Amino acid sequence: MRALLVVLAVLVAAILPSALSAQATTRQCGPVEEAGPACLLARKQFPSLPTGQVFWHLDRFPSRDAAGRAGTTTSVVADAFGLTWLFTLAKAGWRPNGGEHVATIGPLPIAPASSYAAEYLRSIFKPGTTAPLHVHSGPEAFYAVSGDTCLETPNGVQIGRRPGNSMMIKAGSPMLLMAIGEVPRQGFALIIHDATQPPTTLTQAWHPTGLCSQQLSADQAC
């Protein structure tokens, strides 16, 4: 009996980290913001998107009411990092009435679909923290409120420095996201995908070569 319990404990220990990672994009964000896995800040489904190239617009507002009045049918309002944010999918030149425009990221390489879902994630990563290896069914875009970003894929590495750094990745590419530098990385991510497909799938089909780890080591050696 004791031997069986030991075996079960080993199996649970092996399975639990993967289960927690798999739930990262469905776990709702709570009111307490602390370092750890990404959580789901907001989700919205759309029957269609604006025609032509689509961009992710990030704007700040003094209140949720003000942000809501300025939004469109492809906007969501979210509270994070002590501020109220308006996230909008629109053409490059779109601007809301009021607020402070923070960033425009894109164009997003979105494949045609009968309907779409946008998943907005919030995360706080200490330097060296990584997201589990995964792929998305649609493109993902990143925006860092603070800290530095490293994204490794089979095609190489992208590095973003200083507050406001951003990057994108196409659908289907395995990836490793890591916070580098010397301060915690506070950030958002957007996954825009076919609403009939899961946004995120864990994978072990590819293994990073350590490019982000090398960059982290170089940063901490300075």
C-alpha positions in Angstrom: 0.0 0.0 0.0 2.8 2.4 0.9 4.6 1.6 -2.4 1.4 2.4 -4.3 1.0 5.8 -2.5 4.6 6.7 -3.4 4.0 5.9 -7.0 0.8 8.0 -7.0 2.6 10.9 -5.4 5.3 10.8 -8.1 2.7 10.7 -10.8 0.8 13.7 -9.4 4.1 15.7 -9.0 4.9 15.0 -12.7 1.4 15.8 -14.0 0.5 18.9 -11.8 2.9 21.4 -13.3 1.7 20.7 -16.8 -1.9 20.9 -15.7 -1.3 24.3 -14.1 0.5 25.5 -17.2 -2.3 24.4 -19.4 -4.8 26.4 -17.4 -2.7 29.6 -17.5 -4.8 31.3 -20.2 -8.2 30.3 -18.7 -7.3 31.2 -15.0 -9.0 34.5 -14.3 -6.9 37.3 -13.0 -7.7 38.2 -9.4 -7.5 41.6 -7.7 -4.0 40.9 -6.2 -1.2 41.4 -8.7 1.8 39.3 -7.9 4.6 37.5 -9.8 3.6 34.2 -11.3 2.0 32.6 -14.3 0.0 34.7 -16.8 -3.8 35.0 -16.1 -6.8 35.8 -18.2 -7.6 39.5 -17.9 -10.4 39.7 -20.4 -11.9 37.7 -23.3 -14.2 38.9 -26.1 -15.6 37.2 -29.1 -16.3 38.9 -32.4 -18.4 37.8 -35.4 -16.0 39.8 -37.6 -13.0 42.2 -37.5 -12.3 45.4 -39.3 -11.5 44.9 -43.0 -7.9 45.3 -44.0 -4.9 45.3 -41.7 -5.8 45.0 -38.0 -3.7 46.5 -35.1 -3.9 46.3 -31.3 -4.3 49.7 -29.7 -3.6 50.3 -26.1 -4.9 53.4 -24.4 -5.2 54.6 -20.8 -8.2 56.3 -19.2 -9.0 57.9 -15.8 -11.9 55.6 -15.2 -13.8 52.5 -16.6 -16.7 54.7 -17.6 -14.5 57.0 -19.6 -12.8 54.1 -21.3 -16.2 52.4 -22.1 -17.6 55.5 -23.7 -14.5 55.8 -26.0 -14.5 52.1 -27.1 -15.9 50.3 -30.1 -17.4 46.9 -30.6 -13.9 45.5 -30.8 -12.8 47.1 -27.5 -12.5 45.8 -24.0 -11.8 47.7 -20.8 -9.5 46.2 -18.2 -7.9 47.3 -14.9 -4.2 46.4 -14.4 -1.1 47.8 -12.8 -3.0 50.6 -11.1 -4.5 51.9 -14.3 -7.6 51.6 -16.5 -6.8 50.3 -20.0 -8.8 50.3 -23.3 -7.7 47.5 -25.7 -9.0 47.9 -29.2 -8.6 46.0 -32.5 -8.8 48.5 -35.3 -7.0 50.0 -38.3 -3.7 51.7 -37.8 -4.9 55.3 -37.6 -7.8 54.7 -35.2 -7.8 56.7 -32.0 -10.4 56.9 -29.2 -12.0 60.1 -28.0 -10.0 61.1 -24.9 -7.5 59.1 -22.9 -3.8 58.7 -23.4 -2.6 56.6 -26.4 0.1 54.2 -25.2 0.9 51.9 -28.2 -0.2 50.5 -31.5 1.1 47.0 -32.3 0.7 45.3 -35.7 -0.4 44.6 -38.2 -1.5 41.3 -36.7 -1.2 38.3 -39.1 -4.7 37.1 -38.6 -6.1 34.2 -40.7 -9.7 34.4 -42.0 -12.3 32.7 -39.7 -16.0 32.6 -39.3 -15.7 34.2 -35.9 -12.8 35.4 -33.6 -11.9 35.5 -30.0 -9.4 37.8 -28.3 -7.7 36.7 -25.1 -6.0 39.4 -23.1 -3.5 38.2 -20.5 -1.7 39.9 -17.7 1.6 38.7 -16.2 4.4 39.7 -13.8 7.6 37.8 -14.4 10.7 38.2 -12.3 13.9 38.0 -14.4 14.5 34.4 -15.4 10.8 33.5 -15.2 9.5 31.7 -18.3 6.2 30.7 -19.7 5.8 27.0 -20.5 6.6 25.9 -24.1 3.4 26.3 -26.1 1.8 27.2 -29.4 -1.2 29.4 -30.3 -3.9 28.9 -32.9 -3.6 32.6 -33.8 -1.0 35.4 -33.6 0.1 36.6 -30.2 1.3 40.2 -29.5 3.2 41.3 -26.3 3.4 44.7 -24.6 5.7 45.3 -21.6 4.7 48.0 -19.1 8.0 47.5 -17.4 11.0 45.2 -17.7 12.7 43.5 -20.6 11.4 40.7 -22.8 13.0 37.7 -24.6 11.1 35.5 -27.0 12.8 32.4 -28.5 11.3 30.4 -31.4 12.7 28.0 -33.9 13.4 31.1 -36.1 15.7 32.7 -33.5 15.2 35.3 -30.8 13.4 38.6 -30.3 14.6 41.0 -27.5 12.6 44.0 -26.2 14.2 46.5 -23.9 12.8 49.2 -21.6 9.1 49.9 -20.7 6.9 49.9 -23.8 8.7 47.2 -25.7 6.5 45.1 -27.9 6.7 42.1 -30.3 4.5 39.7 -32.2 4.6 36.0 -33.3 2.6 34.2 -35.9 0.2 31.4 -35.2 1.5 27.9 -34.9 5.1 28.6 -33.9 6.4 27.1 -30.6 7.8 29.7 -28.3 9.6 30.4 -25.0 8.9 33.8 -23.3 11.3 34.9 -20.6 11.7 38.0 -18.6 15.3 39.2 -18.8 17.1 42.3 -17.5 17.2 43.3 -13.8 13.6 44.3 -12.9 10.3 42.4 -12.9 8.5 42.4 -16.3 4.9 43.6 -16.0 3.1 43.0 -19.3 0.1 42.2 -21.4 -0.4 39.7 -24.2 -3.1 39.4 -26.8 -4.0 36.1 -28.6 -6.4 36.7 -31.4 -7.7 33.4 -32.9 -10.5 31.4 -34.6 -13.1 31.2 -31.9 -13.7 27.5 -32.6 -10.1 26.7 -31.8 -8.4 26.6 -28.4 -6.1 29.6 -28.0 -3.1 27.7 -26.4 -1.7 24.2 -26.6 1.4 23.0 -24.6 4.1 21.4 -26.7 7.3 19.4 -26.3 7.9 19.1 -30.1 10.6 21.8 -29.9 13.2 22.7 -27.3 14.8 26.2 -27.0 18.6 26.4 -27.5 19.1 28.7 -24.5 19.3 32.1 -26.3 17.2 33.8 -23.7 19.1 32.2 -20.9 22.3 33.4 -22.4 20.9 37.0 -22.6 19.7 36.8 -19.0 23.2 35.7 -17.9 24.8 38.6 -19.8 22.4 41.1 -18.3 23.0 40.0 -14.8 26.8 39.9 -15.3 26.8 43.6 -16.2 
